[in-house]
Amino acid sequence: MDTTISILFYLKRAKVNAQGLAPIFQRITVNGRRLDNSTGKFVDPDKWNSEMSKMRGTSEEARSINGHLDNLKSKILNVEKNLIKKDIPITFDSYRNELSGKKERERMLIPIFLEHNRKIKELVGQEYAAGTLERYETSLKHTKDFISWKYNITDINIEKIDHAFIMEYEFYLRSERKCANNTAVKYIKNFHKIINQCLANGWLNKDPFANYKAKVKEVVREFLSETEIEQMMNKEFVSERLELVRDIFVFSCFTGLAYIDVKQLTLDNISLGIDGDKWIFKNRQKTDTASIIPLLPTAKDIIDKYAEHPVCKNEKRLLPILSNQKMNAYLKEIADVCGIKKDLTFHIARHTFATTITLSNGVPLETVSKMLGHTSLKTTQHYAKILDKKISEDMMILKTKFASKALNEKKLSVH
């Protein structure tokens, strides 16, 4: 936005002194807002030229007063030049502060980031998961380390953050921190939230992210095939703990619930659905969006199996789930025992529900999205792309077979 500045000298005729002289005031208008100050000079109203904003005549008094006004005008014009030279956006406040010699309070990045994280900490368990706070704490640490690495300082004025700063920060994450592409983008995204907060509060006039574009690479998510699920379900385990972990993993495969959501399940989350059968009604911890999932027979059987388990009875849980760390450790053992050549983690169960259990069996994308509690259909479409890749691979095998068959037929026809 172009800044409009005008200067006017005028008399305050209502404040004529005992000698009949009126004070001369200056009015500076910056984008429509006025700043009025006394010039410290007085003049006979009859000798004042309102159109020229100066005293009439060439007397010594006139030359003295008009010279003073010219000096004030020059000083006012220099204020604009100084702001431009300092690369400070010209606003009414910045202009007034520069004119009076008062410095605007510097806003530093780290206290703003700390305050943001403090508010998230206060809302953990209500609006945010503990993992969200952990991610922002890590982001803050990376930001501090970057500022120290690049500029050898402990903090930075937010007005110094520009496109070059962001590009250097991303380079630091990739080179010094050895972050993978999507991890680096995630930390920049967290930092972007802090900058957006500054913009929303009017602390920044330019968005340093205006020309930045994150390059997120799609990750092919692992999921189990029908054969692998059957291998796991049919396996007899000597260890009760492995059987328990297998059962809860399979439960997630047939409900699509993430670890934290399975852990939070109670009998209150089970109600009769529109079809008169049992459904799970649960708000996702991660996004607070509703997941509504009709219970498939396999999932029902697992709930019934553990209904009398001491943990379920004493802690009113639906399933006696272990810690996420232990679940993932035991899943590695289960994969080995079942001959599954995949790096098995609990989250793979959610991907399996989206692909093998639902989309592969003709459940519409919109329905799957609702059951998974996705906030956007685009998130669910990722799973459809995985299936497209599977179709492509399967068809490539078929094409190879046909090509081989055609070659053999050609050889036979030659003979």
C-alpha positions as CSV (number, residue, x, y, z in Angstrom):
1,M,0.0,0.0,0.0
2,D,1.3,3.5,-0.9
3,T,1.7,5.9,2.0
4,T,0.2,9.4,1.7
5,I,1.9,12.1,3.8
6,S,0.9,15.8,3.8
7,I,2.2,18.7,5.9
8,L,0.2,21.8,6.8
9,F,1.0,24.9,8.9
10,Y,-2.0,26.7,10.4
11,L,-3.1,29.2,13.0
12,K,-5.1,28.3,16.2
13,R,-7.0,31.6,16.2
14,A,-9.1,30.5,19.2
15,K,-5.9,30.6,21.3
16,V,-4.8,34.2,20.7
17,N,-2.6,35.4,23.5
18,A,-2.7,38.7,25.4
19,Q,-0.6,40.4,22.7
20,G,-3.1,39.4,20.1
21,L,-0.8,36.8,18.5
22,A,-2.0,33.3,17.4
23,P,0.1,30.2,17.8
24,I,1.3,28.4,14.6
25,F,0.7,24.7,14.6
26,Q,1.9,22.0,12.2
27,R,-0.4,19.2,11.0
28,I,1.1,16.0,9.6
29,T,-1.4,13.6,8.0
30,V,-0.3,10.0,7.4
31,N,-2.8,7.8,5.6
32,G,-5.6,9.9,6.8
33,R,-4.5,10.1,10.5
34,R,-3.5,13.5,11.9
35,L,-0.7,14.5,14.1
36,D,-0.9,18.1,15.4
37,N,2.0,19.9,17.2
38,S,2.8,23.5,18.1
39,T,5.7,25.1,16.2
40,G,6.5,27.3,19.2
41,K,6.0,30.4,17.1
42,F,3.2,33.1,17.3
43,V,2.1,35.6,14.6
44,D,-0.3,38.4,14.1
45,P,-3.3,36.7,12.4
46,D,-3.6,39.6,9.9
47,K,0.0,38.8,8.7
48,W,-0.7,35.1,8.1
49,N,-1.1,33.7,4.5
50,S,-3.4,30.6,4.9
51,E,-3.0,29.5,1.3
52,M,0.8,29.5,1.4
53,S,1.0,28.3,5.1
54,K,3.5,31.1,5.9
55,M,3.8,34.6,7.2
56,R,3.4,37.4,4.6
57,G,6.1,39.9,3.7
58,T,9.9,40.0,3.8
59,S,10.4,41.6,7.2
60,E,13.1,40.2,9.5
61,E,10.2,38.6,11.6
62,A,8.7,37.0,8.5
63,R,12.0,35.6,7.4
64,S,12.7,34.2,10.9
65,I,9.3,32.6,11.3
66,N,9.2,31.2,7.7
67,G,12.8,29.9,8.0
68,H,11.8,28.1,11.2
69,L,8.8,26.5,9.4
70,D,11.0,25.5,6.4
71,N,13.3,23.7,8.9
72,L,10.4,21.9,10.5
73,K,9.2,20.9,7.1
74,S,12.6,19.6,6.1
75,K,12.8,17.6,9.3
76,I,9.4,16.1,8.7
77,L,10.4,15.0,5.1
78,N,13.6,13.5,6.5
79,V,11.6,11.3,8.8
80,E,10.1,9.6,5.7
81,K,13.5,9.2,4.2
82,N,14.9,7.7,7.4
83,L,12.1,5.1,7.6
84,I,12.7,4.0,4.0
85,K,16.5,3.8,4.7
86,K,15.9,1.6,7.8
87,D,13.5,-0.5,5.8
88,I,10.7,0.2,8.3
89,P,7.2,0.2,6.9
90,I,5.7,3.7,7.0
91,T,2.7,3.7,9.2
92,F,1.2,6.4,11.4
93,D,2.8,4.9,14.5
94,S,6.2,4.3,13.0
95,Y,6.2,7.9,11.6
96,R,5.2,9.4,14.9
97,N,7.8,7.4,16.8
98,E,10.6,8.3,14.4
99,L,9.6,11.9,14.5
100,S,9.7,12.0,18.3
101,G,12.8,9.9,18.5
102,K,10.9,7.2,20.4
103,K,11.8,3.6,19.4
104,E,9.1,1.1,18.8
105,R,9.3,-1.9,21.1
106,E,11.2,-4.6,19.4
107,R,9.3,-7.9,19.2
108,M,11.7,-10.8,19.5
109,L,11.0,-14.3,18.1
110,I,11.8,-16.6,21.0
111,P,9.5,-15.0,23.6
112,I,6.6,-15.2,21.1
113,F,7.4,-18.9,20.4
114,L,7.7,-19.7,24.1
115,E,4.3,-18.0,24.8
116,H,2.7,-20.1,22.0
117,N,4.1,-23.3,23.5
118,R,3.0,-22.3,27.0
119,K,-0.6,-21.9,25.8
120,I,-0.5,-25.3,24.1
121,K,0.9,-26.9,27.3
122,E,-2.1,-25.4,29.2
123,L,-4.5,-27.0,26.8
124,V,-2.9,-30.5,26.6
125,G,-5.6,-33.1,27.2
126,Q,-8.3,-30.6,26.2
127,E,-7.5,-29.3,22.7
128,Y,-4.0,-30.7,22.1
129,A,-2.3,-34.1,22.6
130,A,1.0,-34.3,24.5
131,G,2.7,-35.2,21.2
132,T,1.7,-31.8,19.7
133,L,3.4,-30.0,22.6
134,E,6.5,-32.2,22.1
135,R,6.6,-31.4,18.4
136,Y,6.5,-27.6,19.1
137,E,9.1,-27.9,21.8
138,T,11.4,-29.6,19.4
139,S,10.6,-27.0,16.7
140,L,11.6,-24.2,19.2
141,K,14.9,-26.0,20.0
142,H,15.7,-26.3,16.3
143,T,14.8,-22.6,15.8
144,K,17.1,-21.5,18.6
145,D,19.9,-23.7,17.3
146,F,19.5,-22.3,13.8
147,I,19.7,-18.7,14.9
148,S,22.8,-19.4,16.9
149,W,24.4,-21.4,14.0
150,K,23.6,-18.8,11.3
151,Y,23.8,-15.5,13.1
152,N,25.6,-16.2,16.3
153,I,22.8,-14.7,18.4
154,T,20.3,-16.0,20.9
155,D,17.2,-14.3,19.5
156,I,16.1,-12.2,16.5
157,N,13.7,-9.3,15.9
158,I,10.7,-10.8,14.0
159,E,11.0,-7.9,11.4
160,K,14.3,-9.4,10.4
161,I,12.6,-12.7,9.3
162,D,12.3,-12.7,5.5
163,H,12.3,-15.2,2.7
164,A,16.1,-15.7,2.9
165,F,15.8,-16.5,6.6
166,I,13.2,-19.3,5.9
167,M,15.3,-20.8,3.0
168,E,18.4,-20.8,5.3
169,Y,16.4,-22.4,8.1
170,E,15.2,-25.2,5.7
171,F,18.8,-25.7,4.5
172,Y,20.0,-25.9,8.1
173,L,17.4,-28.6,8.9
174,R,18.3,-30.7,5.9
175,S,22.1,-30.3,6.2
176,E,23.1,-29.8,9.8
177,R,20.1,-31.6,11.4
178,K,20.1,-34.3,8.7
179,C,16.2,-34.1,8.5
180,A,14.5,-36.0,5.8
181,N,12.4,-34.0,3.3
182,N,9.0,-34.3,5.0
183,T,10.5,-33.9,8.5
184,A,12.2,-30.6,7.5
185,V,8.9,-29.4,5.9
186,K,7.0,-30.3,9.1
187,Y,9.4,-28.1,11.3
188,I,9.1,-25.2,8.8
189,K,5.3,-25.6,8.9
190,N,5.4,-25.4,12.7
191,F,7.5,-22.2,12.4
192,H,5.0,-20.9,9.9
193,K,2.3,-21.0,12.5
194,I,4.3,-18.7,14.8
195,I,4.8,-16.2,11.9
196,N,1.0,-16.4,11.0
197,Q,0.4,-15.5,14.7
198,C,2.6,-12.4,14.3
199,L,0.8,-11.4,11.1
200,A,-2.6,-11.8,12.7
201,N,-1.6,-9.6,15.6
202,G,-0.3,-6.9,13.2
203,W,3.3,-7.2,14.4
204,L,4.5,-7.9,10.8
205,N,3.6,-6.0,7.7
206,K,5.0,-8.5,5.2
207,D,4.5,-12.3,5.1
208,P,8.0,-13.9,4.8
209,F,6.3,-17.1,3.6
210,A,4.6,-15.4,0.6
211,N,7.0,-16.9,-1.9
212,Y,7.8,-20.1,0.0
213,K,6.4,-23.4,-1.2
214,A,6.9,-26.6,0.7
215,K,7.9,-29.7,-1.3
216,V,6.2,-32.6,0.5
217,K,7.0,-36.0,-0.9
218,E,4.3,-38.6,-0.8
219,V,5.2,-41.5,1.4
220,V,4.1,-45.0,0.4
221,R,2.5,-46.3,3.6
222,E,2.8,-49.9,4.5
223,F,-0.3,-52.0,5.0
224,L,-1.1,-55.7,5.4
225,S,-2.7,-57.8,2.7
226,E,-5.6,-60.2,3.3
227,T,-3.2,-63.1,3.3
228,E,-0.9,-61.4,5.9
229,I,-3.9,-60.6,8.2
230,E,-5.1,-64.2,8.0
231,Q,-1.5,-65.4,8.8
232,M,-1.5,-63.2,11.9
233,M,-5.1,-64.1,13.0
234,N,-4.5,-67.9,12.6
235,K,-1.2,-68.0,14.4
236,E,-1.2,-69.8,17.8
237,F,1.0,-67.9,20.3
238,V,2.6,-69.5,23.3
239,S,3.1,-66.1,24.9
240,E,0.0,-64.4,26.3
241,R,1.5,-60.9,25.8
242,L,2.1,-61.6,22.0
243,E,-1.5,-62.9,21.7
244,L,-2.8,-59.8,23.4
245,V,-0.8,-57.4,21.2
246,R,-1.8,-59.4,18.1
247,D,-5.5,-59.1,19.1
248,I,-5.4,-55.4,19.7
249,F,-3.5,-54.8,16.4
250,V,-6.1,-56.8,14.5
251,F,-8.9,-54.8,16.3
252,S,-7.3,-51.7,14.9
253,C,-7.1,-53.3,11.5
254,F,-10.9,-53.8,11.6
255,T,-11.8,-50.4,13.1
256,G,-9.1,-48.0,11.7
257,L,-8.5,-46.5,15.2
258,A,-5.0,-45.0,16.0
259,Y,-3.2,-46.2,19.1
260,I,-4.2,-43.3,21.4
261,D,-7.9,-43.7,20.4
262,V,-7.9,-47.5,21.1
263,K,-6.3,-46.7,24.5
264,Q,-9.1,-44.2,25.3
265,L,-11.9,-46.5,24.4
266,T,-14.5,-47.3,27.1
267,L,-17.9,-48.9,27.0
268,D,-19.4,-45.4,26.7
269,N,-18.0,-45.3,23.2
270,I,-20.1,-48.3,22.1
271,S,-23.7,-47.5,21.1
272,L,-26.4,-48.8,18.8
273,G,-26.0,-47.3,15.3
274,I,-28.7,-46.6,12.7
275,D,-28.9,-50.3,11.7
276,G,-29.5,-51.4,15.3
277,D,-26.1,-52.9,15.6
278,K,-23.1,-51.9,17.8
279,W,-21.0,-48.9,16.5
280,I,-18.0,-47.1,17.9
281,F,-18.5,-43.3,18.4
282,K,-15.2,-41.6,19.2
283,N,-13.7,-38.2,18.7
284,R,-10.1,-38.6,17.5
285,Q,-7.5,-37.3,19.9
286,K,-5.4,-35.9,17.1
287,T,-8.0,-33.7,15.3
288,D,-11.1,-33.8,17.7
289,T,-13.2,-34.9,14.7
290,A,-15.8,-37.7,15.1
291,S,-15.0,-41.3,14.0
292,I,-18.2,-43.3,13.6
293,I,-17.4,-47.0,12.9
294,P,-19.9,-49.9,12.7
295,L,-18.3,-52.9,14.5
296,L,-17.3,-55.7,12.2
297,P,-17.6,-59.3,13.7
298,T,-13.8,-59.7,14.2
299,A,-13.7,-56.4,16.2
300,K,-16.7,-57.5,18.3
301,D,-15.1,-60.9,19.1
302,I,-12.0,-59.2,20.4
303,I,-14.0,-56.9,22.6
304,D,-15.9,-59.9,24.0
305,K,-12.7,-61.8,24.5
306,Y,-11.2,-59.2,26.9
307,A,-14.5,-58.1,28.6
308,E,-13.5,-59.8,31.9
309,H,-9.8,-58.9,31.8
310,P,-8.8,-57.3,35.1
311,V,-7.4,-54.1,33.4
312,C,-10.7,-53.6,31.5
313,K,-12.8,-54.1,34.6
314,N,-10.7,-52.1,37.0
315,E,-9.8,-49.2,34.7
316,K,-13.1,-49.3,32.7
317,R,-11.2,-49.7,29.4
318,L,-12.6,-51.5,26.4
319,L,-9.2,-53.3,25.8
320,P,-6.1,-53.9,28.0
321,I,-3.7,-52.0,25.7
322,L,0.0,-51.7,26.6
323,S,2.2,-48.7,26.0
324,N,2.8,-47.7,22.4
325,Q,6.5,-48.4,22.7
326,K,5.8,-52.0,24.0
327,M,3.1,-52.6,21.4
328,N,5.5,-51.7,18.6
329,A,8.4,-53.8,20.1
330,Y,6.1,-56.9,20.4
331,L,4.8,-56.3,16.9
332,K,8.3,-56.8,15.5
333,E,8.3,-60.2,17.2
334,I,4.9,-61.0,15.8
335,A,6.0,-60.1,12.3
336,D,9.0,-62.5,12.6
337,V,6.9,-65.3,14.0
338,C,4.2,-64.9,11.3
339,G,6.8,-64.5,8.5
340,I,5.6,-61.0,7.6
341,K,8.5,-59.1,5.9
342,K,7.3,-55.7,6.9
343,D,8.4,-53.2,9.5
344,L,5.3,-53.6,11.6
345,T,4.1,-50.7,13.7
346,F,0.7,-50.1,15.3
347,H,-0.1,-47.4,12.9
348,I,0.1,-49.9,10.0
349,A,-3.2,-51.3,11.3
350,R,-5.0,-48.0,10.5
351,H,-3.5,-48.0,7.0
352,T,-4.7,-51.7,6.6
353,F,-8.3,-50.7,7.6
354,A,-8.3,-47.9,5.0
355,T,-6.9,-50.1,2.2
356,T,-7.3,-53.9,2.6
357,I,-10.4,-53.9,4.8
358,T,-12.5,-51.1,3.3
359,L,-11.4,-49.5,0.0
360,S,-10.4,-52.8,-1.5
361,N,-13.8,-54.2,-0.7
362,G,-15.7,-51.4,-2.5
363,V,-16.5,-49.2,0.5
364,P,-16.8,-45.6,-0.9
365,L,-14.0,-43.1,-0.2
366,E,-16.4,-40.7,1.5
367,T,-17.5,-43.4,3.9
368,V,-13.9,-44.5,4.7
369,S,-13.0,-40.9,5.3
370,K,-15.9,-40.5,7.8
371,M,-14.9,-43.7,9.7
372,L,-11.2,-42.6,9.9
373,G,-12.2,-39.2,11.2
374,H,-10.3,-37.4,8.5
375,T,-10.8,-33.6,8.3
376,S,-10.2,-33.6,4.5
377,L,-11.1,-36.1,1.8
378,K,-7.6,-35.5,0.3
379,T,-6.1,-37.4,3.2
380,T,-8.2,-40.4,2.5
381,Q,-7.5,-40.2,-1.3
382,H,-3.9,-41.0,-0.5
383,Y,-5.0,-44.5,0.3
384,A,-6.8,-44.8,-3.0
385,K,-3.6,-43.8,-4.8
386,I,-1.8,-46.7,-3.0
387,L,-4.5,-49.1,-4.3
388,D,-4.0,-47.6,-7.8
389,K,-0.3,-48.5,-7.5
390,K,-1.3,-52.0,-6.5
391,I,-3.7,-52.3,-9.5
392,S,-0.9,-51.1,-11.7
393,E,1.6,-53.6,-10.3
394,D,-0.9,-56.5,-10.6
395,M,-1.8,-55.5,-14.2
396,M,1.9,-55.3,-15.1
397,I,2.2,-59.0,-14.1
398,L,-0.8,-59.8,-16.3
399,K,0.7,-57.8,-19.2
400,T,4.0,-59.7,-18.8
401,K,2.1,-63.0,-18.9
402,F,0.2,-62.0,-22.1
403,A,3.5,-60.8,-23.7
404,S,5.1,-64.1,-22.8
405,K,2.2,-66.1,-24.2
406,A,2.2,-64.0,-27.4
407,L,5.9,-64.7,-27.9
408,N,5.4,-68.4,-27.4
409,E,2.5,-68.4,-29.9
410,K,4.8,-66.6,-32.4
411,K,7.5,-69.1,-32.0
412,L,5.0,-72.0,-32.5
413,S,3.7,-70.3,-35.7
414,V,7.3,-70.0,-37.1
415,H,7.9,-73.7,-36.6
